[in-house]
Amino acid sequence: MREEGLCGKAKGCRFTPRTTDSRHNRPVAQNGLDRQFAVGHSPPAWVGDITYIATREGWLYLATVIDLRTRQVLGYGLSERMSCDLVRQAFLNAWSASPVRVGVVFHSDRGSQ
């Protein structure tokens, strides 16, 4: 490990990113999907979420949009900050890769982004 410049990851990391902040006063959309995750569910549904990745330069946030039927990642966004633009980038990438007709449901957690 020393020859390759690698080191172990220490326990008790000082900073752990948070991807959900449910303590906000912004309006929250209705749960239109209502836990109906079956592949044959109609109308078509996309789901999105944000996670974080530790890199040598620091934390990166990854937002993804996945088609619930095919389980295919339709779009993603990467950023050093977790902002609305990160989610918007992922959604617009998904939209350009797979334009959908009227009626698609987009479901995500209820974080502030």
VENBEL-V541991 format. One record per residue. N is the residue number from 1. SS is DSSP state (~ for helix, > for strand, _ for the rest). PHI is phi in radians with two decimals (NA if undefined). PSI is psi as a letter, one per 30 degrees, with the letter a starting at -180 (* if undefined). Layout:
n/ss/phi/psi
N/SS/PHI/PSI
N/SS/PHI/PSI
//
This chain:
n/ss/phi/psi
1/_/NA/e
2/_/-1.11/e
3/_/-1.07/e
4/_/-1.59/f
5/_/1.30/g
6/_/-1.74/l
7/_/-2.50/l
8/_/-1.25/l
9/_/-1.58/k
10/_/-1.32/k
11/_/-1.24/l
12/_/1.24/h
13/_/-0.93/k
14/_/-1.19/e
15/_/-2.17/k
16/_/-2.12/j
17/_/-1.08/l
18/_/-2.00/k
19/_/-1.88/f
20/_/-2.23/k
21/_/-2.17/j
22/_/-1.47/f
23/_/-1.63/i
24/_/-2.31/l
25/_/-1.87/g
26/_/-1.36/l
27/_/-1.14/k
28/_/-2.00/k
29/_/-1.25/l
30/_/-1.12/l
31/_/-1.46/i
32/_/-1.27/f
33/_/-1.41/e
34/_/0.88/h
35/_/1.02/g
36/_/-1.64/i
37/_/-1.64/g
38/_/-1.10/k
39/_/-1.06/e
40/_/-1.41/g
41/_/-1.04/k
42/_/-2.18/k
43/_/-1.33/l
44/_/-1.05/k
45/>/-2.32/k
46/>/-2.00/k
47/>/-2.17/l
48/>/-2.41/l
49/>/-2.76/l
50/>/-2.15/k
51/>/-2.37/l
52/>/-2.25/l
53/>/-2.28/k
54/>/-1.43/k
55/>/-2.18/l
56/_/-1.12/f
57/_/-1.57/f
58/>/2.32/a
59/>/-1.50/k
60/>/-2.10/k
61/>/-1.78/k
62/>/-2.14/k
63/>/-1.88/k
64/>/-2.24/l
65/>/-2.20/k
66/>/-2.12/k
67/>/-1.37/k
68/_/-1.16/e
69/_/-1.30/e
70/_/-1.68/f
71/_/1.07/g
72/_/-1.60/k
73/>/-1.30/j
74/>/-1.55/e
75/>/-2.78/l
76/>/-2.63/l
77/>/-2.47/k
78/>/-2.14/k
79/>/-2.78/l
80/_/-1.38/f
81/_/-2.17/k
82/_/-1.67/j
83/_/-2.29/l
84/~/-1.08/e
85/~/-1.10/e
86/~/-1.09/e
87/~/-1.19/e
88/~/-1.05/e
89/~/-1.06/e
90/~/-1.09/e
91/~/-1.17/e
92/~/-1.17/e
93/~/-1.11/e
94/~/-1.13/e
95/~/-1.11/e
96/~/-1.26/e
97/~/-1.36/e
98/_/-2.59/i
99/_/-1.03/k
100/_/-2.03/l
101/_/-1.45/l
102/_/-1.07/k
103/_/1.90/f
104/_/-1.18/k
105/>/-1.80/k
106/>/-1.92/k
107/>/-2.14/k
108/>/-2.56/l
109/_/-1.21/a
110/_/-1.82/h
111/_/-1.30/l
112/_/-1.38/f
113/_/-1.27/*
//
